[in-house]
Amino acid sequence: MPAHLQVWGDPIAHSRSPQLHAAAYAALGLDWTYDRRQVDEASFVTALAGLDESYRGLSLTMPLKGVAHAAARTRDRRAALTGAVNTLLLSADGPHGFNTDVGGIVRDLGEQGVSAVSEARIVGAGATATSALVALGELGAEGVLVSARRPEAAEPLVGLGERLGMRVRVEPLGTPSAGELELTVSTLPGGAAIAPQDADALAASGGLLYDVVYGHWPTALAEAWERAGGRAVAGSGMLLQQALLQVRIFVQGDAETALPGEDDVLQAMRDAADAARMGD
């Protein structure tokens, strides 16, 4: 039976989700549609209530992850921990909320050769930093250093770390590390300005820079890592992997069960992402 899906956000014209999802459903032989809709926080509840039964699910991007969390009838563990829902599975008994950003980070870091980590750093203290912290917890991190422009904004991450059994310390952005780190996850927006001396101080600790952006590349931090002779990776793989988990949810109802022929589905999505980048 045909079904409709959409990605909502404000702004939304930049989203590559339609290309990724369309490729997945074509590979699965499903006659489903997936498109964009600009929705802001103020209109979210009304827009959600206005959907008819042909709609199977929604992907949510900024600034809707908090209001989607509030609207969800149930939430998976990752959504409950982060307070952010980026996926709603629509059903007769109400919307069910999921956070696939966490799994997207974990899966893509695995593709980058990082399957476990002990000590790591997060740059930034916004909503994406919360997902990054939960992802690091799933990778076994015992200690996480949070570098933030406003250290007070990172206090909720300290509390979340305690719930996850992790030591979380907060420092001003650009503070030199006392030692080598295995991994730095940057959650700063792609176009965020950062003073060169602050970027260089962060890069001096070494390790992999995983920059959770898929535009504005290279970022100021990625350039600093290059100057320091380090390795920097963009977050385009995270976008792909979290979208795959969304497809699992929309097709099967959960994020943990692999799709039939999932390797072929993922390759179709990867090809679509490559084609979209070539068209930029």
N, C-alpha and C positions, 0 to 999 in steps of 0.2 A: 504494500500500500504506500503511495507517495506520502512524504512527510516534508514539512517545512522547518528549517532551522535558520537562526540568524545570529550575528554578532552585534552586540549593542555597546555603545560608548559615546563619548563626546570629548574630542573629535573621533571620527571613525573612518574617514575616507582613506587613511593610510593603511588600514588593516589588511594583512595578507591572508587572514583566516579563510575567506571565501575560496581562494585558489587551493589552499591545502585541503579543506574539507571536500570540495568538489572532486578533487583527484581521488580522495579516499573512497567516496561513495561510488564513483565510477568504477574503481578497481573492485569494489564489493558487489557490483551489479545492482546497486540500489538507485531507484529513480527518485532521489531526494533533492530538494533545493536548499541552498544555503546562501544568504546574502547579508548585506550590512543594513543597519538602521541607526541613525543618530538619536540617542536618547540620553538625557541628562538626569541628574539625581532627582530633580523636582518632578519630572514626568514619569519616573520609572514605575511607580506603583500603578498608575493609570494605564500605562502602556502594557504592563504585564497582565492586568485584568482584562484588557481588550483582546487578547489573543484567543483564537478559536481552537477547537480540538485538533485541527490539522497540524498545529505546531508541536514538535516533539522536544525541542530543546533550544537553549540559548547559551552562547558564549558571552562573557561579560569582561570588558576591559575598563580602564579608568574612565570615569571616577565611580563606577557602579559596583565594585566588589563588596563594599560595606553594606549597601542597601540590598544587594542580592543575598548576602548572608542573613540579613534581618528577615527577608521575605521567604527564605527556605523553610519548608516544613521539617525536613531532616537535613543533617549535615554530616559529611564524612569526617574522619578524625583530623585530617589536614585542614579542612575548613574550620572545624571547631577550634583548633589550636591557633590558627592565624587570624580568625575573625574575618576572613576574606573568602568569598565564593566567586569563582570565575566561570562556573558551569552550572546551569540549571537544567535538570531533566524534568520535563513537564508531564504530569500524569493526572488522572482523574482525582486523586486524593491530594493534589497540591504539588508545588515544585520541590524537588530534592536537590540539595546543594552539594557541590564538590569543589575542591581546590586542586587543579591539575598543575599549577605552577610549581609546587613543591616536587612532584614526581618528575616534571619536565627538567628541573635542575638536576635532580639525582641521576636521571637516565642520561642526560647529555654529559654530565661530568664523567660518568662511566665510559662514554664514548671517547672522552679526552684522556682516559687512562687513570682517572681518579675514582676508585671504588671504595676507598676508606680514607679518613683523614683524622688526625689527632688534634692539631692546633690550626686555627684558620682566622682570617680577618674578614669582616664585612665592612664595606665603605657605604655609608648612607644609613638612614634610620627611618625610612618610609615604609609603606605597605609591602613593597617587594623585599625589603630587608627581613621582614617577619617570615616570609616564605623561605628566604635563603637560610635563616637560622634553623627552621624546622628541617630543611633539607640537610644541613650540616649535621644536625642531630641524628638523622637517619643514616648518615655516613659514619657515625661513631665519634664525632668530635667531642672532646672533653672540655676544651677551652676555646672561646671565641672572643676576639678583640673587635669591638665596634668603633670605627672611626667616623665621627659625625661633626658637621659644622656646628650644630647645637647639641652638645652632649646631653642636655636635659631631655631632648626629644627621643633619646635612645633608652630611657629608663624602662619603658614597657618591655623592651627586649631583654633587659636584665631579669625581670620577673618571669618572662616566658622561659628563659634559660634555666631558671630555678625549677620550673615545672618539668623541664625536660632533663634535669640532672646534669646541666652543663654550667661551667663557669663562664660568665659573660662579663667582660670589662669594657668600659667606655672611655674613649680618649678623644681629644679635639682632632679634627681632620688635619693630617699632615704630620702628626707626632711620629718621630722615627721609632721603628720597632726595636726592642731590646735584643732580638735574635732573629734567626731565620724562621720564616713561616712556610708551610707547605702550599697554602692556597689563599688567595685574596678574591673575594666575590664583591664586585662593585655593583651597587644597585642605584647609582646616580643616573638621572636622565641623560640621554645621549648627548644633548647639547649643553649640559651643565658646565659652567666655567669652574676651573680649579687652578689655583696659582701654581706655576711651574715648580716652585720650590716644595710645595706640598705634595704634588704628584711625584716628584723625584724622591722625596722622603719615604713615601709609601712603596715605591718601586725598589728601593734599596734593600728591602727585606727578602727579595727573591721570591721563588715559588711561582706558581701559575697564576696569572690574572684571568679570572673568568668574569667578563664584563657583560652583565645581563641587559644588553641592548641589541637591537637588530637593525638599527639605522645609525646615522651619524658616526660612521666608522672611517678611520680610527678615532677613538675618543682621546681626550687629553691624557687619561691614565694609560691607555694602550701605547701612546707615543712615548710616555715616560718609561714604560716597561721595555720598549724597544731600545731606548737610549741606554738602559741599564743592562741590555743583553738578555732580557728575560723573555718569556713566552706569554702572549696575550691571546685570548680567544673571545670572539663575539658571541652574543646570546642567541644567534639565529637557530642553533641546534635546540636550544631550550624551547623556542617557539614551536618548532617542529614536533618535539617530543611531547609537549603538553597538549598539542592539538591531537596527536595520536591517542592520548589518554581520553580526550573528549570524545573522539570517535568511538572508542570502546564503550563509553558511558551511553552515548546516544543510541548505539546499535544494540548493546547487550545489558545495559543497566548498571554496570560497575566498571571501575577503572583497572581492576586487577587481572581480569581474564583476557588473554590474548585473542585477537580477532582471527577468524579463519583466513589463512594465507597472509598473515600479518606482515611478513617480510616483503611481500609484493605490494601491499598497501603502503607500507612505509616508504618504499622506493618510489612509488607513484607520487607520494606527497613530497618527497625530496626533489624529484624532478620538477614538480610544480613550483617549489620554492626557488630552485635554480633559475627557472624560466622567469619568475617574477623579478628576481634580482637583476637578470640581464635586461629586463625592460625598464629598470629604474633610470 
